[in-house]
């Protein structure tokens, strides 16, 4: 595994830097910040934010749309790659009995935040509930990168709870992708356009994956597959990805998910070492090769994602902020603990050797760090014009996602109180 500092450098610093710059900028000069976020790159384009002009729909490609709806597709593709390998491969981490308890705990880690968020919103009154109810999915998210970092610090790299946390976070990501696709469409649904995405995935799989392997039967050198890999590399999948992305946009689904159908079509290794494993760099299959190519570009994309989405004025703090925080910091630990206990003991699915039941609560605290995905869902759940009193609901909810970093403080405190014994190997 990577050392903790290398991990922070590789996966987190640029995103944090973008978010911090955005917070300072938005509170020092909000006008110039929002002008930057909404800067129009191309007007009346084939892709972009749709709006009606003189009775017909035009699309404006803004900087915000380019990053959130376009470039973030590569981030979600990497997340989908990890989920796909965890599910499909024989030794995948989300297969078999070993994944049963983390999967049940994941369910609790989603139902707990939803219950707390919507329950408290209902207590605050019908006006608040009607304004914020669409944000129910915001506190369900777990930021894999930051949670993994905190988990290693709290438990130590060798503790079985870290592996448990990773399984939970990967499953949480999978559920988050499904929630985004089903509950947060980007426009009026036109499902017939998904045929373009499906067709692109099927064609690229058959012509550049299945067919070469079929022709190579009995050929130990895998001549055709090697030639396809050598001369065409990732280009067929990039073209198919562009078509699939466009299909998602026109279908009314969030286009940032547009590369998901293409990921399973890419040739992959018959084993995986797990997310953030240093050994992954030695796998030479095309899927891992593409992930390695995307690594640094996605880090830059995450910087701009933080820069364009985390710029919230502190005056925007309001009840949506506290609802998101309560869902994450209260609902997530309680849900993970309750459902994890039910799975481990009444259902007799057990816990990994060396892990205590009380560790479930600490894991739940760590998983309450929503940040990246929570911030993304907040951006798509609310229209920027929705207000609750004098507070813009979207900005207040984003502030809650940003404040979820307090989950790290809660995790360290819980680890101390419950006497977690670090295991470094």
PAVEXTI-120790 format. One record per residue (C-alpha): x, y, z; residue in one letter. Coordinates in steps of 0.1 Angstrom, whole numbers, padded with zeros to 4 digits, always signed. Layout:
N
XYZA/...
# end
This chain:
425
+0000+0000+0000X/+0010+0036-0005X/+0024+0054+0025X/-0001+0078+0040X/+0016+0110+0028X/+0021+0097-0007X/-0016+0088-0007X/-0026+0123+0004X/-0003+0138-0023X/-0016+0116-0051X/-0053+0117-0044X/-0063+0146-0022X/-0042+0177-0021X/-0053+0193-0054X/-0090+0187-0045X/-0085+0203-0011X/-0065+0232-0026X/-0093+0239-0051X/-0120+0238-0023X/-0099+0261+0000X/-0093+0286-0028X/-0129+0286-0037X/-0140+0293-0001X/-0117+0323+0002X/-0125+0336-0032X/-0163+0334-0028X/-0161+0352+0006X/-0137+0379-0005X/-0151+0387-0040X/-0183+0367-0046X/-0191+0386-0078X/-0159+0377-0096X/-0161+0341-0083X/-0195+0334-0097X/-0186+0351-0130X/-0157+0327-0132X/-0179+0297-0124X/-0205+0307-0150X/-0180+0318-0176X/-0194+0309-0211X/-0170+0290-0232X/-0193+0284-0262X/-0228+0297-0267X/-0255+0277-0285X/-0235+0245-0287X/-0244+0209-0291X/-0235+0202-0254X/-0240+0223-0224X/-0266+0237-0200X/-0300+0236-0217X/-0322+0267-0217X/-0351+0279-0238X/-0346+0309-0261X/-0375+0321-0283X/-0393+0289-0281X/-0364+0265-0289X/-0338+0249-0267X/-0302+0262-0268X/-0272+0248-0249X/-0245+0270-0234X/-0212+0254-0226X/-0200+0271-0193X/-0169+0263-0174X/-0190+0248-0146X/-0208+0225-0171X/-0176+0214-0187X/-0161+0203-0154X/-0192+0189-0135X/-0210+0173-0164X/-0181+0166-0188X/-0147+0161-0172X/-0161+0145-0140X/-0172+0116-0161X/-0136+0104-0160X/-0137+0105-0121X/-0169+0084-0121X/-0154+0061-0147X/-0125+0053-0123X/-0149+0048-0094X/-0170+0025-0117X/-0138+0006-0126X/-0132-0002-0090X/-0168-0012-0084X/-0168-0034-0116X/-0137-0053-0106X/-0150-0058-0071X/-0182-0073-0084X/-0171-0093-0115X/-0137-0108-0107X/-0135-0141-0090X/-0115-0126-0061X/-0135-0094-0062X/-0138-0077-0028X/-0176-0074-0031X/-0181-0111-0038X/-0188-0140-0014X/-0194-0141+0024X/-0165-0117+0032X/-0185-0089+0017X/-0218-0097+0033X/-0214-0077+0066X/-0199-0046+0049X/-0227-0047+0024X/-0254-0048+0051X/-0235-0021+0070X/-0235+0000+0038X/-0273-0003+0037X/-0274+0010+0072X/-0249+0037+0063X/-0274+0050+0037X/-0308+0045+0055X/-0295+0061+0087X/-0285+0094+0071X/-0317+0095+0050X/-0339+0089+0081X/-0321+0116+0101X/-0321+0141+0073X/-0357+0137+0063X/-0369+0132+0099X/-0353+0164+0112X/-0365+0183+0081X/-0401+0172+0089X/-0396+0184+0125X/-0385+0218+0112X/-0419+0222+0094X/-0435+0218+0060X/-0418+0248+0045X/-0383+0235+0053X/-0392+0200+0043X/-0405+0210+0009X/-0374+0231+0002X/-0348+0205+0012X/-0364+0171+0007X/-0346+0166-0027X/-0313+0166-0009X/-0320+0133+0009X/-0291+0116-0009X/-0264+0141+0000X/-0256+0126+0034X/-0256+0090+0020X/-0222+0095+0003X/-0188+0084+0016X/-0156+0100+0001X/-0134+0069-0005X/-0101+0089-0006X/-0105+0109+0025X/-0122+0081+0045X/-0093+0057+0035X/-0068+0083+0047X/-0085+0088+0081X/-0091+0051+0085X/-0054+0044+0081X/-0045+0071+0107X/-0071+0059+0132X/-0067+0021+0128X/-0033+0017+0113X/-0026+0003+0078X/-0027-0033+0089X/-0060-0033+0108X/-0089-0054+0093X/-0112-0024+0099X/-0095-0005+0071X/-0103-0033+0046X/-0139-0033+0060X/-0141+0005+0055X/-0129+0002+0019X/-0155-0024+0011X/-0182-0002+0026X/-0170+0028+0007X/-0168+0010-0026X/-0203-0004-0021X/-0215+0031-0011X/-0200+0045-0044X/-0219+0019-0064X/-0252+0028-0047X/-0244+0065-0052X/-0240+0060-0089X/-0274+0042-0091X/-0290+0070-0070X/-0276+0097-0093X/-0288+0079-0124X/-0323+0072-0111X/-0333+0101-0088X/-0314+0130-0102X/-0320+0133-0140X/-0305+0163-0156X/-0335+0171-0178X/-0367+0157-0193X/-0362+0119-0197X/-0359+0106-0232X/-0348+0069-0226X/-0346+0061-0263X/-0312+0079-0263X/-0298+0053-0240X/-0298+0030-0270X/-0269+0050-0283X/-0250+0044-0251X/-0259+0007-0251X/-0251+0003-0288X/-0217+0020-0283X/-0208-0003-0255X/-0219-0034-0273X/-0201-0026-0306X/-0168-0016-0289X/-0169-0048-0268X/-0177-0071-0297X/-0153-0056-0322X/-0123-0048-0300X/-0126-0071-0271X/-0146-0103-0277X/-0138-0108-0314X/-0100-0106-0311X/-0101-0130-0282X/-0122-0154-0302X/-0099-0153-0331X/-0069-0159-0308X/-0083-0193-0295X/-0054-0217-0296X/-0029-0189-0302X/-0007-0186-0271X/+0008-0154-0285X/-0027-0138-0288X/-0017-0122-0320X/-0050-0104-0329X/-0056-0091-0293X/-0020-0078-0292X/-0024-0060-0326X/-0056-0044-0315X/-0040-0032-0282X/-0008-0021-0300X/-0023-0001-0329X/-0057+0010-0315X/-0050+0012-0278X/-0078+0031-0259X/-0091+0051-0289X/-0121+0029-0298X/-0133+0031-0262X/-0127+0069-0261X/-0149+0073-0292X/-0175+0049-0277X/-0173+0068-0244X/-0181+0101-0262X/-0211+0086-0279X/-0223+0071-0246X/-0218+0104-0228X/-0239+0122-0255X/-0266+0095-0252X/-0268+0101-0214X/-0271+0139-0220X/-0298+0136-0245X/-0316+0109-0224X/-0319+0134-0195X/-0296+0114-0172X/-0266+0131-0157X/-0239+0130-0184X/-0212+0127-0158X/-0223+0090-0156X/-0220+0086-0193X/-0189+0065-0194X/-0203+0039-0170X/-0216+0016-0198X/-0182+0015-0215X/-0161+0005-0185X/-0173-0032-0186X/-0165-0034-0223X/-0128-0027-0218X/-0104-0057-0215X/-0095-0062-0179X/-0072-0085-0158X/-0086-0116-0141X/-0076-0103-0107X/-0075-0070-0088X/-0053-0060-0058X/-0079-0035-0046X/-0083+0003-0047X/-0052+0023-0038X/-0030-0008-0039X/+0005-0001-0052X/+0005-0035-0070X/-0022-0023-0093X/+0004-0004-0113X/+0020-0037-0124X/-0012-0049-0141X/-0009-0045-0179X/-0045-0050-0190X/-0061-0021-0209X/-0085-0012-0182X/-0057-0006-0156X/-0036+0010-0183X/-0064+0035-0190X/-0068+0042-0153X/-0031+0049-0150X/-0033+0073-0179X/-0063+0091-0163X/-0047+0094-0128X/-0030+0128-0132X/-0057+0143-0154X/-0083+0133-0129X/-0063+0150-0101X/-0064+0182-0121X/-0101+0177-0128X/-0108+0173-0091X/-0089+0206-0084X/-0113+0224-0107X/-0143+0205-0093X/-0134+0218-0059X/-0127+0253-0072X/-0160+0255-0091X/-0182+0239-0065X/-0169+0247-0030X/-0172+0285-0033X/-0199+0291-0008X/-0203+0323+0012X/-0204+0317+0050X/-0236+0337+0051X/-0252+0308+0033X/-0250+0285+0064X/-0286+0276+0073X/-0309+0247+0082X/-0299+0226+0051X/-0263+0228+0063X/-0272+0213+0097X/-0295+0187+0081X/-0267+0174+0058X/-0243+0174+0088X/-0267+0156+0111X/-0274+0130+0084X/-0236+0124+0080X/-0223+0128+0115X/-0253+0112+0133X/-0271+0090+0108X/-0241+0074+0092X/-0223+0061+0124X/-0256+0049+0139X/-0268+0032+0107X/-0234+0015+0101X/-0232+0003+0137X/-0268-0010+0139X/-0269-0028+0106X/-0233-0040+0110X/-0242-0055+0144X/-0273-0071+0129X/-0253-0087+0102X/-0224-0098+0124X/-0245-0113+0153X/-0282-0120+0148X/-0276-0129+0111X/-0243-0146+0121X/-0223-0133+0091X/-0195-0124+0114X/-0167-0097+0114X/-0132-0100+0101X/-0107-0116+0125X/-0092-0090+0148X/-0121-0066+0144X/-0144-0057+0173X/-0181-0048+0172X/-0173-0013+0187X/-0150-0007+0157X/-0182-0005+0136X/-0191+0028+0152X/-0156+0042+0145X/-0159+0030+0109X/-0193+0048+0107X/-0177+0080+0119X/-0150+0078+0093X/-0175+0070+0066X/-0194+0102+0075X/-0168+0122+0055X/-0189+0128+0024X/-0171+0157+0008X/-0165+0150-0030X/-0196+0129-0038X/-0218+0148-0013X/-0207+0181-0029X/-0215+0167-0063X/-0250+0155-0053X/-0257+0188-0036X/-0249+0205-0069X/-0274+0184-0089X/-0301+0180-0062X/-0311+0216-0060X/-0316+0243-0085X/-0296+0274-0077X/-0327+0295-0074X/-0343+0275-0046X/-0344+0296-0014X/-0353+0289+0022X/-0358+0323+0038X/-0327+0343+0027X/-0305+0313+0023X/-0299+0296-0011X/-0306+0259-0004X/-0279+0246-0027X/-0252+0267-0011X/-0263+0258+0024X/-0263+0221+0015X/-0228+0224-0001X/-0216+0239+0032X/-0228+0209+0050X/-0209+0186+0026X/-0177+0207+0032X/-0182+0206+0070X/-0183+0168+0068X/-0146+0170+0073X/-0155+0172+0110X/-0162+0135+0106X/-0124+0131+0108X/-0123+0148+0142X/-0153+0127+0154X/-0134+0096+0142X/-0102+0104+0161X/-0123+0111+0193X/-0143+0078+0189X/-0111+0059+0183X/-0096+0072+0215X/-0127+0067+0236X/-0133+0031+0223X/-0096+0023+0226X/-0088+0013+0191X/-0055-0005+0189X/-0035+0005+0158X/-0021-0023+0137X/+0006-0011+0113X/+0012-0045+0096X/
# end
